[in-house]
């Protein structure tokens, strides 16, 4: 924004603020959700006028929580904005927000692969394209603010929300998150993105959602704050959401050091901080650091939370009372209100808060969105094992396929916890989905092979009465494909059944934390019995988290990790199974052999990475970055020089040659390792990556320009510094499959100034003759 525009905006905000009463100010720091405004899908106007009488900061999930069609959501949002403009003293519109982790979480929203699947593409460009599409759907219904993306670094795989993350590595998380923000915000002309959950949410005690976090300052800074810092400073994210937990006893919702000193003081963030739903009240009821709602609201606003979500509970009259009692300075309220008003002005709400309901459905009907979610599903597929080239299946050579398992023919099983359709029975939502069984049957018609489907068991239930039919189907087939994994949402169709059967208890998603990473229920036993038939077996894992599948990895010839691939995920899976798409996904997390190996992330310290347990080794079952293809890639690495100044850059050129017979995608991964550092450092760290498409027999050069500041870490005095000494670049097919290295030396130790930090490696791809 140009300086004069910024000045005009600030003058406008200050003018509005100067006219406000204290009640009107605190109203801007509150919110109201759809359930308080709607009855049977219709706006309760009398109730709305009462709740909005002093204005409001945010409107919470009018379309998604309200269950409204796009046209109805647009109409209702317009009606609420007109009430605010015409029936309140100052006529200030509200900021409508929605959830959109894997697509707009409301009726008819396109459901893309869950975040962990998108992370497997290692493609910021694809993520940006997806969120550009999401932005169009949100804008059409009047939304101006999105509660995504998730920047939590997944370090405890027992945590149910691993599926919402971009994986275990801070650089990969940061890069994909920035792509997500860019697509949503559209250079300031789109939807405000919200970075969450600030911070350290992926490393809670026991892997339990909302439980305490106890980590050192370096780990907090270098791992868990890094993605947020990168997204604030390079993608200019508009909003941040606090995490639920406490860090070393200080709840994030009341942590002034985190929300103000670091976020605003160090990083220069000038957007809004919104509370995670109910987290302000949790200061009282969960953390016990506030005696009542007034104390909770006071602590949160003073720490730096501008807006309480999903509805006004501890703000509102509680903040008015605190100011009038002299417990909270009105200047503190003014500062938060100024930021909320600035967000409204930046988004254009103060000039035009209405949308056209007549065209609201257009972005939801676009064939482009369907094609994009199908492509994203294909590109997220990660081939873990392919013994004797069992895959791809050749249709004309297969006369019968047995499709087994609880994840084969249920559209809900393809979606993550933040997908709207995953929370409602199919008869209650319009669900345009393609299951794996649907996609395989479509190909059976083309190639003329038979398909026999048997579920075999439920996802978590103990009953094995369907095993016999599943085994019989496998025995009679040329190939068996077993679809297994964890569920991320409740199967409403089973709620009337005997709950001792536990057919569909979610073991992935928010609040679904586990102590065992094995396949839920009796799915492992089902796979073993199908394998015993001798029929060639492919296992497809459709799940939001890694599972400890060591027996399957040893015994089954082919394994495909499909994650939660979205509404057309079945097409993505079948395209890989039948060779229409060459898989190019790579793991964004390490897959452990057993839950007792945790933590298992690739960039552990040497003593942790090297020490084995009594009954299992230290290495993961499948390493971070692992992913096979139907072709092969060779690498050659060269450096432009072998010495690097502490404020300079160095270029690593990687020649990638496709030595196979078909085109394919590869993810070139550049790691760095410090030799003999002055403190215990990770064995290696990802500093650059590039997804590249190479035709059979062809070569490309990927040039990585690495800035010296990317090697920096917090020294003994806790200054961010680049340390003098020897380093090694490593190029690998995964973190454990390093194929070539090159050494270089940093010639001097130097602190990194706040203006001199580079967060991402610049890459350039060129064709070679």
N, C-alpha and C positions, 0 to 999 in steps of 0.2 A: 504494500500500500504506500503510495506517495506520501511525503511528509505533510503536504497541505490537506490531503484527504484524511490523514490520521488526526491532524489538528481539528478539522471540522467535525470528525466523529467524536473526538474527546469533548469538544465544546457542546455538542448535542447531548452527550451523556451527562455532562456536568449540569447542563440546564435542566434536564429531567430530574436529576438527583436533588437539585436545589428546591424543587417544588414538592418533594415527597414528605409525607408525614412518616413517623417511625413505623406505624402499622403498614404503610404502603412499601416502605423499604424492606421490612422483613418478609413481606409477601413475595417479593422478587427472589428471595432465597429459598422459597418453598416450592412444592409441586403438588399435583393432584393426579390420581390415576383413574383409568377408565372405569373401574368397578365402582368408584364413588360418583361418577357422572352419568353412567348409563344404566338403564333398566331394560332387560330383554332386547338389547341391541339398539335402544332408542335413547336419545339424549333427554335427561330429566332437566329441563330448562330452569325450573324454579330452584332446584338443588344446585345447578351450575352457577346461577347468578349469586346464590348465597356464598358458595365456596370461592368464587372469583371476585367478590365485591371489592377487594383492595388490590386486585391484580394477582398475578402468579408468575413464578419463574419458569417452570416446566409443566408440560402436559405429558403424562406418562402412558405410553403404549395405547393410544386411542384405538388404533387399528388392530394391533396384535392382541392385547389383553381384551379389547372389546369384541374380538371375533368378527370384525366388520369387513365386508368386501372392499376392494380398493375404491370403488365409487362412493360407497357409504362412508368409508374412512375419511375421504376427502371432504365430503359434505359435512360430516360431524365436526371435523377439525375446523373447517371454515366457520361453522356456526359458533364454535367456542371462541374463535378469534374475533368474530364480530361482537359477541357479548363483551369481550375484554375491551374492544375498541369503542363500543357505543355505550356500555353500561357502567364503566368505571371512570373515575374522575380524570385520570391521565391517559386512558386509552392505549395502554402499552400491551402489545400482543405477547403471547407466550412462546416458548421454544418447545415444540412437540418432539419427543424422542421415541425411538424404537430400538429393539434388539436386532442384530443382523450378522451374527457370527458366521453362519454358513448360508447367508441369504436373509432377506427380510423375514422376520419371525411373525408372520401374520398370514391370513388367508390369501391363497394364490401366489404367495411369494415363491420365487424359484429357489430350490434347495440345492446348493452346491456341495461339494465334498466338505466334510468337517475339516477344521484347521489343521489337524495332524496329517490329514491326507494332502492338503495343499502344500504343507511343508515338505512332503515327499517329492514334490515336483522340483524343488529347489529353484523356483522361477518367480522372481519378483514381478516380472512382466505379466505373467499369467494371473497372479494375485491382483495386480493393478487392473487388469482387464475385467476380472470378476467384480471387483468392487465398483468399477465404473458402471457396470450393469446394475448392481445393487442400488447405487446412487439414483439411477433413473427411476427405479420402482419406489424408493423412499420419497423422492421429490414429488412424484405424482400424487401421493396421498397427503402432502403437506408437511412431511417430516423435515426437520432441519438439523437433527442431532442424532448420532448413532452411538450406541454403547458397545463399540468394538473398535479395534482388535484387542486380543489378549496377548500380552507381552511376557507372561509368566514363563520362566525357564523350568522345564519339566525335569526335576531331579529325583523325585520319588514316584515311581511308577504305580504305587498302590493308590495314589491320589486319583479320584474319579475324574478330575478335570484335565487330566493329561490330554484328552481328546481335543480340548479347546486350544491347546498351545501349538506353537510352531517347533516344539522339540526341546532338546537338551542343550543346544549350543547358543550362547548369547549373540554371536555374530550372525548366524542363520536366522534366529528369531528377529533380530533388529532389521535385517535386510528385508525380510518378508513383511514385517510390520510396516516398514516405510512404504513398501509397495501398496499395502492395504490402505494406508492413510492417503497416499497420493491419488488413488482411484476414487476414494470417497470425497475428498475435499476439493479436487479439481482446481488446484491453484487458488483456493480461496473462494471459488464460485459454486461450491457444492455443499455437501453435508459435513458437519463437524464430526470428526472422528474422536473417540475416547480411548486413551491408552489405559489398560487395566491389567492386573490389579496391583496398585502401587503400594508396596513392592515386596518381592520374595514369597509370593503366594504358592509357588511350586515346590517349596522345600519345608513344608510344615511338619511338625512332630507326628510321627506315626503315619504320615501320608494322609492325614485327616483334614478335610476341608475346614478352614477357619481356625485350626489349632495353632498354637504358638510356634514362632520361628526363632531359632537360636543359632545364629551364624556369626562369623567374624566380620570385622569391618571390610577387609579386603574382598572376601567372597561376596558380601553385599554389594560393594561398589563394582567390582570387576565382572561379576556374573549377573546379578539380578537388577542392578540399576542401569547397567550399560545399555540394554535395548531401549529403555525409556529415554535416557539421555540422547541417544542417537536419533530417536524419532522426534524428540522435542527440537533438537538443534538442526537436524537436516531435513525433516519433513514438515516442520512447523505445525505439529498436531494441535488442534484447538482445545482439547479437553483431556483431563486425567481423572481417573477414578481410584479412590483409595482401596486398599485391601482390607479384609475383615480382621485379620489376626493381629497379634502384638509381636513386636520384634524386641527380644530381650526385655520384655515386660511393658513396653510402651505400645499401646494399640495404634495402628496406623491412622485411624480416624481422629486421633488426638495428638499426633506427632508433628509439632511445629517444625522441628528440625527437618523432617522428611518433606512435608507438604509446602513449607515456606522457605526455609534456609537453603535446602538443596535444590528443590524444583524451581523456585522463583529466583532465589538469590544467586546460586551458582550457575544455573542453566539458562536463566533469562526467560523462563516460561511466562507468557502474559495472557493465557487463556483462562478457562474456568476449571475448577476442581469440583466434581460432583461426587456425592457419597454413593458407595455401593448400597444396594437396597437394604434398609433397616440398620446399616452399620452404625449410624449415630446413636440410635436407641440401644444397640448392643453395648455401648460404653457403660450403660447402666445394668442391663439384664444379663449380659454375657461376660464382660470383662470385670464388672464391679468397681470401676474406677470413678463412676458418677453415682451420686446418691439418688438423683431423680432426673427427669427429662430436662429440666432447666439446666442442671449442671452438665448433662450430656451435650445439649445444644451449644452451650457456652464454650465448652472445651473444643468442640468440633469447629465452630466458626473461628475461634481464636487460633486454632492450629492451621487453618487455611482452607476448610471445606466451604465452598461458596453456595452450593445448592444441596438440599436434603432430598433424597429420593427413597422410595417411589412416591411418597406423599408427605405432606408436612406433619411432623409428629413431635419432634423436639425443638424445632425452630418456631416460627409463628409467634404465638402469644408468649411462649417461654423465653424467646429472645427479647421481646418487648419488656417483659418483667425484669429480665437480667439487666437491660440497659437502664430502666427506670430505677432499679435498686442500686445502680452504680457498680454492678459486678462486671459488666462488659461495656467497653467504651463505644459510643456511637460511631466513632471514627472507624472502628473495626467493621461494623455493619456497613458503613458507607463504602469501604474498600471492596467488600464482597459484592455489594449491589452494583458498584461501578463496573466490576468485571462482568456481571451478568448482563447489564445494559449494553456494554460494549459488544458482547457476543451477539446480542439481538441486532445491534446496529450493523455489525460486520456481515451478518447473514442476510441483511436486507429486510428483516421482519418489520422494522419500524417504518419502512416505505410501502411494502406490499406483503401482507401476511396470508393472502388467499391464493388458492389454486383452482384449476378448472376441473370439477368433478366429471365433466363429460368426456375428458380424455384420460382419466385416471387409470383406466384398464389397459391402455395401449402398451405400456412397458411390460405388463404382465403377460401379454399375449404374443410377445415378440418371439419368432422362431430363433432369433439370434441367441436369446438366453438359454433356450433348450439345447442348442448346438454347443454353447459354451460350457454348460454344466456336464454335458457328455464328454467333451474334449478334456475338461479338467479331470473327470473320473479316469479316463484313459491314461492321462499323463501322471496320475498319482499312483498307478499300479506299480508295486514293487515286487519283483521276482526274487525270492529268497533262495530257492534251490531249483535246479532243473537237471537232475541226473539222467544221463544217457539221452539228453535232448527229448525227453518225453513231450515237452511243449515246444512249439505250438501243436495243437491237435489238427490233423488234416481231415477235413470233413469227408472227403471221398474214401478215406481209408478207415473210417469209423462207421460201423453199422448200428451200434447201440451205445447210449450213454446213460449211466445211472447218476441221477442228481440227488444227493443225500444231504441231510443236515437241516437244522432249524433256521439257518440264515439264507436259505435258497429261495424261498417264495413268500417273503413278507416284506413289503415296501418299508414298513417302519424300521426294519432291521438294517436298512441302508443309511439311516439318518442319525445325526448326533442329537444331543440333549437340547440344543438350542434351535432345533428345527421345529417349526410350528406344527406340521402334520404329525410329527412323532409323538405328540401328546394327545391325539384325538383318534377315536376309532374311524376307520375308513369311511363309514357311512356319514360321518359328521363333517368331513372335509373333502374338498375337491382335490384329489391326489392324482397327478399325472406322472406316474412312476413306471419304471421298467425294472423288474426284479431279475436276478441272474437266471432263474428258470424261464422267465419270459424271453430273455435274449437268446438262451440256448435253444429253446423251442423254435424261435424264428429262424435260426440257422439250420435246425433239423429239416425244416421245410425246404430250404435251399439246397442242402447237401443230401437229403434223403436218408438220414439216420434216425433211429428211434430214440425216444427219451422216456425213461421211467423215473418218476419222482417219488421219493419216500422221505418223510421228515426225519424219522428215526428217533427223535427225542425233542424235548423243548430246550430252551437255552439254559435254564437253571434247575429244572425239575429233576427228581431222582428216578422217575419211572423209566423202565427199559422195555415196556411191552411193545414198542414199535421197532425194536431192534431187528427182530426176525425178518420183517418185510423189507427193511433196508438192506440187510445182508443178502437176502434172496435177490433183490434187484441188482446188487453189485455183482453177484455170482453170474448172473445172466447177461452182463454187459461187457462190451469191449474195453470200456474205460469208466472209472468211477470218479466223480468230482464231489468232494465233501465240503460243504459250506458251514463253517463253525465260527464262534466268537462270542463276544459279550454284547448285551443289549444296553442301549442308552436311554430308553424311555419305557414307560409302563405299557403293556399290552392290555388295553381296556377290554378287549373281547374275552379275556380270561378271568376277569375279576369275579365272575359269578361261580367259578369252579372251586373245588376243594383247595384251600390255600396250603394244605400240607404238600400238594404237588409242586408248589412254587414254580409255575411254568415260565414266568417271564419277569422275575425280579431283576431290575436294572443293576448291573455291576460296573457300569461306566457312566460318567456324567456327574453333574453337580450333586454333592451329597451322597454319592455312591462309591465310597472308598472301601478298599478290600485289603485283606491280609494275605491273599493267595493270588498269584498271577497265572495259575493254571487255567485251562479252559473251564468255564463254569459248568455245574451240573455233571451230567454223565457223557458229555460230548467226547472227551478223550477216549472213553471206553468204546463209544460208537466208532470212532476212527480206527481203533485197534482191531475191532471185529471186521470192519470193511476191508482193512489191509490184509487180514488173515485169509480172505477169499482168494488172494493171488491175482485179482484183477488190478491192472495198473491204476494207481490212485494219485489224484491231484487234490491237495488240501488248499482251500481258499479261506484265509482268515479275514472275516469281516467284523471289525471291532475298532473301538476308539482308543485302545491301549495295547501295548505289547503283551504277549502271553508267553509264559515259560513252556515251550513246546519241544523240549529236548528229545523226547522219544520220537515225536513226529519228524523232527529234523534228521534224526539218525535213520529212520526206517522208511519214510515216505519219499518217493523219488522227486516229487515236484510240489513246491509250496509258493503260493502267491499271497502277499499281504495287500489286502484291498482297503484297509481302514474302514471308514464310513463314507462311501463314495457319493452319497446324494441321490436325488430322485431318479436319475438315469444311470446309477452306478452299475446296474446289471449289464448295460451296453458296454461300459468300460471294461468290466471283467471279461465278458464274452469276447470282446475284440482282442484282448490279450491271449485268452485261451486258444482261440482259433487263428492266431497269427495275423489278424488284420492290423494290429498295432504292435510294434516292437516295444516292450516295456522299457521305460527309462527312469522310473522312480528310484529314489535312494532313501534309505532310512534316516529320519531326523532324530531318532533316538536309538540307543543300544537296546537290543533284546536280550534279557538275562536268561541264564539257564535255570535259575531258581530265584525266588524272592529274597532268599538270604544273601544273595550277592550284592544287593543294593547297599550303597550307591554304585552304579555300574557305568556312569557316563564316561566317555572316552578320555576326557581331559582331566582325569584325576591326578593327584600327586604321585610321584614314583613309588613311595612306600605303600600306598593304597592299591595302586594298579598292579604291583608285582606280587604282593602277598596273597597266597591262595587260602581257601578254606580247607577243612579236613576232607570233606566229601565232594568238593568241586573245585575247579580251577578259578582263577581270577578273571579270565577273559570272558566276554559275553558270548552268547550263542551266535548272534549276528551283530556285527559292529556298526556303530554310527557311520553313515555314509554308504553302507552296503546296498547293492542292487545289481542284479544280473540283467543281461540283454540276450536277444537271439543272435547277436553278433559279438565280435570281440574288438577291443580298442587297445592300442599300444601307445605309450607315452615316451617322449624325450624331453628333458628339461635343460635349459641353459640360462645363465644369468648374464646381464650386461656387464657386470663387474662384481668383484668379490669384497668390496668395502662400501659401507653405508655411513654417511654422516647422520648425527642424531636428529637433524631437522630436514633430512633429505628423503629421496625416494629411490627405490631400486625396482627394476623390471625383471620379472621371471617369465621367460617364453616357454610355453609347453606345446609341443607338436603332438597332435592327437590324430592317430591313423586308424581308420576302420579296416581291420584285416579280415573281416568276414564277408558274407555274400549278400547282405541286405543292409539297407540304410537303418540308422538307429540314433537315439539320443543318448548322450553320456553326460555325466556331471563331473567335470574336472575339479578336483578338490586340492587346494593349496593349504598345507599346514606349516607351522613354524615351531621350532623347538629351540629353547635357549640352553646352551651348554655351559655348565658350571655357573649358574646364576647365584646371587648372594643370598637368596632365600628359596625355600622350596616352592617350585613352580609346577604347573601342569606339564605332563610329559610332552604334550604338543597341543597347539591351539589352531583352530581354523581361522585363516586370515583372508581367504578369497575362494570363490567358487564361480563356476559358469556352466550352465546347461547349454550344450552345443549339439547340433544335428549334423551328422557326417554320413555322406553316401558311402556305399560299399566301395572299398579300394581307394577312397579319397582321404585327404588329410587337411586339417585346419590347424592354425596356430592361435592359441589363446595366450594373450599377453596380459600378465598381472602386474599392475603398477602399485607397489606396496609403499606406503608412507612409514617412515621410521616411528612415528607416534603410535602406530598400530601395534608395536612391540612393547609399548610402555606398560608399566604396572606400578602399584603403589609401593614406594620404598620403605625403609625402616622408620623414616620420619613421616611417613604417610603423604609423601609428595608423589604425584604422578611423574614418572621419569623413565627415560630410555636408558638402559644400562649398557655400558661398554662391554664388548666381549664377543665370543663366537656364537653364531646361530646356524641353524640348518633349515632350509626349505625342503618340504617333503611333498611329493605328488603321489596320490594314491587313488585306488578304486574305492577305498573306504579308509577309515582311521586306522584299521589294522592291516590293510593290504597296501602298504607303501611300496611303490615300484621304482621310484627314482628319487635321488636327493641331490642337493647342492649346498655347499657351505659358503657363508659370508661372515664378515665381521663388522660390528658397529664400532666406530673408531673413537667414540667419546661418550661419556655419561652426561645427560642433560635433562633438566626438568622440562616438562611439556607445559607451555603457557595455555591459559584457557582459550586463547584465540588460535592456537596452533595445533589443535587435535584433529586428525582425520579418522573417520569411523569406518569407512568402507574402501576396499581395494577397487581401483578403477580397472576395468577389463576391456579388452578389444579382441575381436575375433576376425581373422583374415583367412581367406581360402589360399591353399598352397597348390602349386602346379603338380 
